[in-house]
Amino acid sequence: MADKTPAGPVELGAQMDYDEHDKSYRLFLELAKYGSLVVVAILASMGFLFFTNAGVFSSAVLFIVICAVGYFLLRDLPAHIT
């Protein structure tokens, strides 16, 4: 009979670098948090631009204000709950 025992490191359970995994996960959560903020700011400023007579400059100012306020509100939220 053939020997079918696992011989490679993947089959035996390679050592995980849990610190690196945790850093990558935290980075992903931060990018998702601030990426969502930018998307909301873009949508709000586009709505302001297209549905009012305010103009491009006012829409750009609104985008900057939403991003600034959102940054200060989101910066103290924990990256993940342990």
Residue pairs with C-beta under 8 A, 6 or more apart in sequence:
6 12
25 80
26 79
26 80
29 79
29 80
30 79
33 74
33 77
34 71
34 74
37 66
37 67
37 70
37 71
37 74
38 67
40 66
40 70
41 63
41 66
41 67
41 70
42 63
44 62
44 63
44 66
45 59
45 60
45 62
45 63
45 66
46 59
48 54
48 58
48 59
48 62
49 55
49 56
49 58
49 59
52 58
